[in-house]
Amino acid sequence: MTMTYEYGGNLYINVTNQCPNACEFCLRQNSSGSLYADNLWYEGTEPTKEQILADLKTRDLSKYTEIVFCGYGEPACRWDDMLWLAKSLKAMGDYTLRVNTNGLADCITGRNAAPELKGLMDVVSISLNAPTAEKYDAVCHSQYGPAAFDAMLHFTAEAVKVVPHVVMTVVSTMPAEDIETCRRICEGLGAKFRVREYIEK
């Protein structure tokens, strides 16, 4: 059971394998789960927040640039557990915490979730992935349908208010004109913009 793993000078927390999206470019669709660690798929029950914290305590957390909630699923699917872990980590030391998310926490939790990140997350990286709701739905296949796009934009706008660094990302394989439209959307929300390379495994 791989609860945490190292990559690129950071420590990643494999919070969950659950995700409401089935993005066509996601590693979950193209990998066995062993690109960054032995196996990121959980067999059966996922670990408790206490088990994850115990795993974190076995590591020298001070040596990592960032501690990242990511793993092989959408961290917001265990939103309350993630916040509990973030609070626990902040109580242990002055660590830089980041969450990589699809921005659908509002849909998942049923509430305006981003304000709850205040004082806990230092960086939020949100997958924008498309310039319109229709294209987002076609690529991400969210269980929330086209409404997921506006929910993600709302989450981003709220996160910008309370998190020091908010980044929106797209995959490099997108058409250039779509990337430019996404850049304008991102800047309009007050977030930074990054094009990430497509990883095929």
C-alpha positions as CSV (number, residue, x, y, z in Angstrom):
1,M,0.0,0.0,0.0
2,T,1.8,3.1,-1.2
3,M,0.5,6.0,0.8
4,T,3.4,8.4,0.2
5,Y,6.1,8.6,-2.5
6,E,9.0,10.8,-3.5
7,Y,9.2,12.5,-6.9
8,G,11.2,15.5,-8.1
9,G,12.3,16.7,-4.6
10,N,8.7,16.6,-3.3
11,L,6.7,14.1,-1.2
12,Y,3.4,13.1,-2.6
13,I,0.5,11.8,-0.5
14,N,-1.7,9.2,-2.3
15,V,-4.9,10.2,-0.5
16,T,-7.4,8.3,-2.7
17,N,-7.9,6.4,-5.9
18,Q,-11.4,7.9,-6.3
19,C,-12.1,10.5,-9.0
20,P,-15.4,11.8,-10.5
21,N,-13.7,12.4,-13.8
22,A,-12.3,10.0,-16.4
23,C,-9.9,12.3,-18.3
24,E,-8.7,10.9,-21.6
25,F,-5.1,12.0,-20.9
26,C,-4.9,11.0,-17.3
27,L,-2.2,8.6,-16.1
28,R,-5.0,6.5,-14.6
29,Q,-6.1,5.6,-18.1
30,N,-2.6,5.1,-19.5
31,S,-0.5,3.5,-16.7
32,S,-0.5,0.5,-14.4
33,G,-0.1,2.8,-11.4
34,S,3.7,2.3,-11.1
35,L,5.1,5.3,-12.9
36,Y,6.2,7.1,-9.7
37,A,5.9,4.3,-7.2
38,D,5.6,0.5,-7.0
39,N,1.9,0.6,-7.2
40,L,-0.5,3.5,-6.4
41,W,-3.7,1.5,-6.8
42,Y,-5.2,0.6,-3.4
43,E,-6.6,-2.9,-3.2
44,G,-9.8,-2.9,-1.2
45,T,-10.1,-0.3,1.6
46,E,-8.2,2.9,1.4
47,P,-6.0,3.9,4.3
48,T,-7.4,6.0,7.1
49,K,-6.2,9.5,7.7
50,E,-4.5,8.2,10.8
51,Q,-2.6,5.6,8.8
52,I,-1.5,8.2,6.3
53,L,-0.3,10.5,9.1
54,A,1.7,7.6,10.7
55,D,3.3,7.0,7.3
56,L,4.2,10.7,7.0
57,K,5.8,10.6,10.4
58,T,8.3,7.9,9.3
59,R,9.9,10.4,6.9
60,D,12.2,13.4,7.3
61,L,9.6,16.0,6.0
62,S,12.0,18.9,6.3
63,K,14.0,17.7,3.2
64,Y,11.1,18.1,0.7
65,T,10.4,21.3,-1.2
66,E,6.7,20.6,-1.1
67,I,4.4,18.0,0.4
68,V,1.7,17.4,-2.2
69,F,-1.8,15.9,-1.9
70,C,-2.1,14.1,-5.2
71,G,-1.7,10.4,-5.6
72,Y,-3.8,8.3,-8.0
73,G,-7.1,10.0,-7.6
74,E,-8.8,13.3,-6.8
75,P,-7.9,14.5,-3.2
76,A,-11.2,16.3,-2.8
77,C,-12.9,12.9,-2.8
78,R,-11.5,12.8,0.8
79,W,-11.7,16.5,1.4
80,D,-12.2,16.4,5.2
81,D,-9.5,13.8,5.6
82,M,-7.1,15.9,3.5
83,L,-7.8,19.0,5.6
84,W,-7.2,17.0,8.8
85,L,-3.9,15.9,7.4
86,A,-3.0,19.4,6.3
87,K,-3.8,20.8,9.8
88,S,-1.7,18.0,11.3
89,L,1.3,18.7,9.1
90,K,1.1,22.4,9.8
91,A,1.1,21.7,13.5
92,M,4.3,19.6,13.0
93,G,6.3,22.1,11.1
94,D,6.5,25.0,8.6
95,Y,6.0,22.8,5.5
96,T,4.9,24.0,2.1
97,L,1.7,22.2,1.2
98,R,0.2,21.8,-2.2
99,V,-2.9,20.1,-3.6
100,N,-3.3,19.0,-7.2
101,T,-7.0,18.9,-7.9
102,N,-9.6,19.0,-10.7
103,G,-11.3,21.8,-8.9
104,L,-14.6,20.0,-8.3
105,A,-14.5,20.1,-4.5
106,D,-17.8,22.0,-4.4
107,C,-19.5,19.3,-6.4
108,I,-18.0,16.6,-4.3
109,T,-18.6,18.1,-0.9
110,G,-21.8,20.0,-1.6
111,R,-20.5,23.2,-0.2
112,N,-18.2,26.2,-1.1
113,A,-15.1,24.3,-0.3
114,A,-12.2,26.6,-1.3
115,P,-12.4,29.0,1.7
116,E,-11.6,26.0,3.9
117,L,-8.1,25.9,2.5
118,K,-7.1,29.2,4.1
119,G,-4.0,28.8,6.3
120,L,-3.6,25.2,5.2
121,M,-2.6,25.1,1.6
122,D,0.2,27.2,0.2
123,V,-0.3,26.1,-3.4
124,V,-3.3,24.9,-5.3
125,S,-2.8,23.5,-8.8
126,I,-6.1,23.1,-10.7
127,S,-6.5,21.2,-14.0
128,L,-8.3,23.5,-16.4
129,N,-7.9,21.2,-19.4
130,A,-10.4,22.9,-21.8
131,P,-11.6,26.3,-22.8
132,T,-15.3,25.6,-22.7
133,A,-17.8,23.5,-20.8
134,E,-18.5,21.4,-23.9
135,K,-14.9,20.6,-24.6
136,Y,-14.3,19.9,-20.9
137,D,-17.1,17.4,-20.8
138,A,-15.9,15.8,-24.0
139,V,-12.3,15.3,-22.7
140,C,-12.9,14.9,-18.9
141,H,-16.1,12.8,-18.9
142,S,-17.1,14.1,-15.5
143,Q,-19.9,12.5,-13.6
144,Y,-21.2,16.0,-13.0
145,G,-21.5,16.7,-16.7
146,P,-20.9,20.1,-18.4
147,A,-21.7,21.9,-15.1
148,A,-18.4,20.7,-13.8
149,F,-16.6,23.3,-15.8
150,D,-18.3,26.3,-14.2
151,A,-17.9,24.6,-10.8
152,M,-14.2,24.3,-11.4
153,L,-13.9,28.0,-12.4
154,H,-15.9,29.0,-9.2
155,F,-13.6,27.0,-7.0
156,T,-10.6,28.7,-8.6
157,A,-12.0,32.1,-8.1
158,E,-12.6,31.3,-4.4
159,A,-9.2,29.7,-3.9
160,V,-7.4,32.8,-5.2
161,K,-8.9,34.7,-2.3
162,V,-7.4,32.5,0.4
163,V,-4.4,30.6,-1.0
164,P,-1.1,32.4,-1.8
165,H,-0.4,30.6,-5.0
166,V,-3.1,29.3,-7.3
167,V,-2.1,27.7,-10.7
168,M,-4.3,26.4,-13.5
169,T,-2.8,23.9,-15.9
170,V,-3.5,22.5,-19.3
171,V,-2.0,19.6,-21.2
172,S,0.5,20.4,-24.0
173,T,-1.3,18.3,-26.6
174,M,-4.2,20.8,-26.7
175,P,-4.6,23.0,-29.9
176,A,-2.6,26.3,-29.6
177,E,-5.8,28.4,-29.8
178,D,-7.4,26.5,-27.0
179,I,-4.3,26.9,-24.9
180,E,-4.4,30.6,-25.5
181,T,-8.1,30.8,-24.5
182,C,-7.4,28.9,-21.4
183,R,-4.6,31.3,-20.6
184,R,-7.0,34.2,-20.8
185,I,-9.6,32.4,-18.6
186,C,-6.9,31.7,-16.0
187,E,-5.6,35.3,-15.9
188,G,-9.1,36.6,-15.7
189,L,-9.6,34.5,-12.5
190,G,-6.3,35.9,-11.0
191,A,-4.4,32.6,-11.1
192,K,-1.1,31.7,-12.7
193,F,-1.1,29.6,-15.9
194,R,1.1,26.5,-16.8
195,V,1.2,24.2,-19.7
196,R,2.2,20.7,-18.5
197,E,3.7,18.1,-20.7
198,Y,1.6,15.1,-21.6
199,I,3.0,11.9,-20.0
200,E,2.3,8.6,-21.8
201,K,3.1,5.4,-20.1
